[in-house]
């Protein structure tokens, strides 16, 4: 048997010498066996020189090639060989083989020491047997776990489990104290990170597979620890912890102070155990914005009712009269719309329009004729626009960006559980910005809250045909505001202040909401998000 190092004998001359010697028959054995280690290190010329011998070898010659990188071997060589891929030997088989050797050698060795040797050998039987031989030479006929740990620089299984338990429980002081003890006793910190990664990998597999041990190589004590620790953490948290440890393993080789790096890594691992994913944070921020409060009450004027004739009854409102309308549709309007389209209320909250004013006293009619105001839009259109205003306000509390795009939109129709929303041709590009699954889900949810369940949403390009109608009300012109009766007294004649002039027809769509960059940047939720993610605002677009 001849063993040749392919890394140092990789030239054509060495291959020629091999070809000359292999022609002679062996003196005592039936075969000549040539073992070429790291055969991929041979040059292309050496491979070509050896090819003829491989194709037609002498009957008494056997070649064995060993390599850790078979991809570098020429295909012409691989095609003439039988390939055997060698794998790491499981730790259980290594421990079993070492037990048999120790029994034959009459050496007393702990079970924990056998597991430590198998763990340190990393799947290599030769390394495990060599380690056992050294331990017998140093320790005699009794070998303990501490002897193995001192030779390999490994961490005891109990210390490793205590450290992982401290990480999972979020206990900073015990974790740092355990690390300090290991570093003081001269343990290999690089190997410690590898052992931590391997344990968290086993814990992740155990968690995901719900206790299946077929993919794990663990002892009985480790199985008990896995059962206990899997109750403390989720699979997502284990993934984040392993990412922190893997990143530290890459940085450790270039670190000046490995202990400090490992201490920071443990702190990051504890933080990663309680961290939240980006999707979860976004959902929480959306929920916080959605539950930020009720609809804001803003003062609005009362809509003047059309007079039955050219003569109008005038009245003076008392100077202390306060008028206030909440920015939400009336219950009657939405109820009419629900009855018209067969929708049933689902418990959504709609604020009723409230007008507070004292009962005016009728004065003498004036003979001066006034121009009759424009006829109001049909009741169905008013109800549809009332629902649209309420829907936009509800969406704006959750997503101000979506509301800014909907400011240029208008309702088209609501029929057969389909709410059609239109954009004027000049705002056609906004359709692509709002027509996505996220906004569809948001609008459907708010429609359900407003009493229209199972309602789909469709965006189209359509001109606003309601421009010029008197659905929207004009702002208050003076401190003396027009006074209207409550909804229960809608049949009573309208009253108007002397100084009021007939309102001009206004657009059906509400005015776009102004966008202020400073207000957006100073929003408490935005500031909280920046603090949470440690980020900064680069650009703000309306």
N, C-alpha and C positions, 0 to 999 in steps of 0.2 A: 504494500500500500504506500502510495506516494501522495503527500499533501503539498500542493503548490499554491503560493500566494499570488493571485492574479494581479494584485495592485502593484507589486514590485517586479513581477516577471511578465510583463505585458507586451514585450517586443516580439518581432518576427524571429530573431535568433533563438530566443528561449523556446519558441514553438518548434523550430526546426530541430533543436536538441531533443525535445520531447518525442518528436516523430522518429528520431534515430533510435532512442532507447526503447521505445515501446515495441519495436519489431522483434526483440529478443524474448524468448520464453522465460517464465520465472523458474527459479532454481528449485524451490520447495513447494510452493502453492500452485493450485491450478490456474489462478488468475492474477493479473497485474491490475491493480485498481489505482486510478489517478483521480484525486480529489482536487479540483481547482476552486479555491475560495475567491469570492468577489470576482467572478468571471466577467462581469460587465465592464471591468476596468481594462480588459484586453483591447488593443487597438484594432481597427478595421483590417489592417494588413495581417495581424496575427490571427484574427478569426478566419480570414481567407486562407492562410497557410494551414490552419488546423482543419479546414472543411473537408479536404480529401481524406484525411485520416478518420474523421467522424463518419463519412459516407461508407467507407470500406475498412473498418477497423480489423486488426488481427483477432483471431478467435479467442485468444487468451487475455484480451485487454478490455477493461470496463472503465468508462469515464463517468465521473459524478461532478456536476457543476453546482456550486452554491452561490447565491446572489441575493442581495436585498433590493435590487432594482432590476427586475426582469425586463422592463420596457426598453432598457438600453442594450440588451442583447440583440444581435442581428436576427432578423426573421429566418434567414437561411439556417442558422444554428438551432433556433427554437423548433423549427419544423422537423428536425432530425433527433429531437430529444423527447423523453417522457417527462411531463411537468408535474411536480408535486408541490402544492402550496402548503407550507407549514404554518400552523397557527399557535397562538399562545396556549399553554396548558392551563386548564382551570386550577384555581387555588386549592380546591378540594382534592383533586388528584395529586397535586404536589405534596400536600399534607399527608395524604395516605401513603405515598411512596416513602416519604421521610420517616413516617412511623414504622414502616417495615424495616428500614435501614437501622433506625435507632434500636429496635427490638433485637435485631441480629447482632448489633454491636454492644448490647447490654447497656444502653445509655438511657437514663431517665430524663425525659424532657416534657415540659408542660404543654398542654393542648394550646394554650394562648401563645406559647413560644413557637409552636409549629405553624399556627396561623400567621404570626408575624414574619416568619421566614418565607412562607408562601407569598405573603403580600409584598415583601421586599424583593423577591425574585422576579416579579412582574411577568409571570408566565414562562420563565426559563428554568427547565429542570436542572440543567448543568450548573446554573448560578445557585440554585437552592441546595444542591448537593455539596458544592464547594463551600457554601456558607456553613452548612452543618459540619463539615470536616474541620473548618477553622474553629467553630465553637467547641467541638470536642477537644481540640488541641488546647484551647485557652481555658476552658471551664471544667474539663474532666468529664465524669460520668453523670453529672447533674447540670441541666441547662434550664434557666428560668427565662421568663419573658423579658426581664430587664436587660439580660445579657444580649439578647437579639436586638432590642431597641437601641442599645448603645453602639452596636456594630453598624447598624443601618442608618442611625440618626432618625429613626421613626418615632412617631408619637404613639403612646399607649392608646389602646382602643377606648378605655374609660375616659381618658382626657379628651380624645377626639369627640366622643359623644357628649361630654359635658360642654365643650365649646360650641358644638352645633345646637345644643339645647338652649344655651344662652343667646345665640343669634336669633333663634326662632321665637324665643320669649321676649326679645327686645331688651335684655338685661345688659347694659353697657359695661358696668363695673366688673361683673364676673367674667365677661368675655375678655376684657383687657387684662384682668388679673391672671387668667389661665394662659393667655399668650405670653405674658411676662415670665411666668414660671417655665414655659417651654423654651423661650429664648435664653433664659438664664442657665438652663440645663444643657445648652448646646445642641438643641434639636435643629434639624435642617428645615428652615422656614419655607424653602421652595417645595420640599416634599410635603410639608404641612398643607400648603395650598392645594397640592395635587390630591392629598387624602381628603380634604374638605370637599373639593369638587366631585370626587368619586362618591363620597357619602351622600351629597345632595343629589347626585345623579341617581343613586339607588333609591333615595327617598322619592324623587320625582317619578321614577318608573313604578315604584310600589303604589304611589298615590294614583297615578293614571290607570294602572292595570288592576286597581282595587284588590291588592294583596297577592297578585300572581308572582311567584318566586322563580319561575322558569327562566327569566331573563336576568336574574341576579346571582352573584356569587358571594354569598354572605354567610356568616356563622349564625349559630342559634342566638347568641347574645345580640348580634346586630339585627336579627329579625324582630326580637322583642323591642329594641329601640326604634325601629322603623314603625312598628305598630303604635307606639306611644307618640312619636313625633309627627306622624301624618295627621293627627287630630289638631295640630297647632298651626298648620299652614296650608295654603291652597297651591294648586299647580302653577298659577300665574306668579305668585310670590316666589316660589322655588326657581322659576325661570329667571326672574330678575336678580335673585341672589347669585345664581350661577353665572350670569353675565358679568356681575361685579367681580367675582372671583377669577373668571377667565381673563378679564382685562388686567387684573393685578398680576396674574401669572406671566403675562407678556411683558409687563413693566418691571418685573422683579429682577430680571437679568441685568438691567441697566441702572438699577436703583443704587444709590450710594449707601443709604441706610434701609436695609430690608425690614427691620423691625418697625420703623415709623410707617413705611408703606403698608405693612400688614395691619398695623393699628388703624390707619385710615380706611383700609379695605373692610375691616370688621365693622366700623361705624357706618360705612356706606351700605354694607350688607344688611345691617339692622334697619336702616332707613328704607332700603328697597323692600324689606319684608312688609312694611306698612304703606308703601307708596301706592298711588292710584294711577290707572292708565289714562291716557289722553282722552279717550272716548268717555270714560266715566266722569272726568273733570268737566268736559264740555256739557254732558248731560246735566250735571249738578248746576253749572252756571246757567244753563237754559231754564232749569227748574226754579232757580233763585230769581231770575228775571221774570219768569211767568207768574210767580206768586209775590211780586213786589208790591201789590196794593190794588185797590179798587180803581174804577175809572175816575179820572180827575174831573172835578166839577169846575166848569168855567162859566162865566156869565155870558149869556147869549140873549139877544132881543127876541121878543115874541113875534111870531109871523103875523102880519096884518091880514085879517080876513076880508074878502071882497064884500063891498056894500051891496044891498039889494037894489038900490037906486042911485041916482046921481047925488041925492042929498045924503049927508053923513052926519051922524050925531057925534058931537065933540064932547070931551070931558077932560077935566084937569086931574092929573094924578097927584096925590099928596106928595109933598117934597120928601117925606121920610119913607116912601114906598121903595121896597127892595125887590128886584126881580132877578131870578136865578134859574137857569135851566141846566140840568146835568147833560153832559155830552154822551147821550146814549139814546137809542130809539125808544119810542113809547111801547108799552106792553100791548096796547090796542093794535098798533101798526104791525108788530111781529105776529100777533095772534091772527090778524087778518091774513097775513102772508102764509102762515102755517095752515090755515083753513083752506086757502086757495090752492095750495100745492100738496095737500094731504100729509103734511109733516106733523109729527107728534112731538110735543116738548119733552125734553129729556133731563129736566132739572137744571138747565142752564140759567144763569143769573142775568137778567136784563133790568136795567134801572128805568123806572118810569119817569117821564118828563114832569118836573115839578115847577110850578109857577106860583110865586108868593106875591100877592098884591092885594090891597084892600078893595072892597067893592066900590066901583066908581059911581058917582051920582050923575044922572043924566042932566045935561044942560039944554038950553034952547038950541034948536036946529038952526043952522046957518043956511042962508039961501044961496050962498056962493057955490056953484057946482064945482066938483073936483073930478079929475080923470079917474075912471074906474081902473083898479089895479088889474094886472094880467091874471088870467084864469090859472088856478093851480093845476099842477100835473095830476093825472088820474091817480086814484088811491093805490092801485097796484104798483105803480111806479114809485110812489112815495114809500110804500112798504118795502120795495126792493132796495131803494136807496138807503132806507133806515137800516135794513139788515146789512147792507154793504158797509156803511159807516161803522156799525158795531163790529163787523168782522175785521175791518182794518185796524180798529183800536185793539181788539183782542190779539191779533197777529203782531202788532207793534210792541205789545208788552213782552212778547217772547223773542221776536227777532226784528229789531229796528231796521236792519238792512232790507229785509223782505218788504217791510212797510214802505220804505222809501221808493222801491220799485213799483209797488201797488198804488202809489200816489198818482201816477199817470194813467191808471187803469179806471175802468168803469164797468158796472154790472150790465150785462146784456139780457140774460133771461135766467129763470129758475123753473125748470119743468122736468118731470119724470126723474127726480133725484139727480139732476145734472145742473150745476151752477156754472153758467158760461160767463167768463170775464173777458172783456175786450180791451184792446190797446189801439189808440189812433195810429194811422200810418206813420206819423212822425216819431212815434215811440215803439215802432215795431221791433227794434232790437232788444227791448226789455223782455220780450217773450222768451227768448233763449236763456235769460238770466233767472227767471222765476219758474219756468216749466221744467221742474225736476221732482224726483220722488220725495225729497225732503220737504219741499214746500207744499206738495200735494197732501202729504200726511198732516202737516201743520194746519192747512186750511180745512181739511176734513175733520180734524179734531175740534177745531174751534166752531165749525158749523154744527157738530154734534152737541157741543156745549150750549149753543144758541138755540137748539131745538130742532135741528135738521139732521137726524142721523142717516147713515148710509148714503150720503150725498157726495157725488163725484164732482171734480173741478176740471174745467176745460178752458184753455187760453186761446183766443183767436185774435185776428186783426180785424177791427171793426171801428167805424167812426161813431163818435158819441152823438146820437141823434137827439139827445135831451138837452143839448146846449141851448141856452136861451129860456128854458123853463124856470119857473119860480119855485123850485123845490128848496133850494138853499135860501137862507135868510140873510138879510143885510145886517151889518153891524149897527150898534146903537149910535144915533147921530148926536144926541144930547143927553143930559141927565134926566130929562122928562121922557121916559120910554113908553111905547105903546103897551097897553094892558090888555090881556086876553083872559077869557074865562077858562076854568079847568075843563078837562075833557068831558066831564059829566054834563056840562052846560054848553055844549058845542052849538046848540040851536039858538042861543041868545045872540042879539045883534052885537056886532063888533064895535069897539070904542077906540078912538084914535086921539092922540094929543093934538092940540091946536097947531103946534109948531112942526109936526111931522109932515113929511111930503110922501107921496106915493112911492113905493119902492120900485126901482128899476129891475127888469128881469135879469136874473143872475144865472150863472152856469150851474148845471146840475151837479158837476163834479166838485168836491171840496178842493180848496186851494192846496198846492203841494206843501208839505211840511218842510220848513227851512232846516238846513243841515249846518250845524255849527261844529267846527273841528275842535275848538277848545272845550265845549260842553261834552263832546264825545270822549276826549282824552281824560277829562276829569270825572267821568262816570265812575261811581264806586266799584261796580262790577269789573270794569276794565282795569282799574287800578289793582283790584284784588287778583285778577288773572295775571297781570304783569308781575306782581309780587310772588305769586305761586310758581310761575314758570321762569322767574328771573330774566324776563325779556324786556324789550323796549319797542316802542312804536316807531316804525321807520317812515311810513307814509299813510296818510288818511285820505281816502277818496270818497266823495259824496255819492 
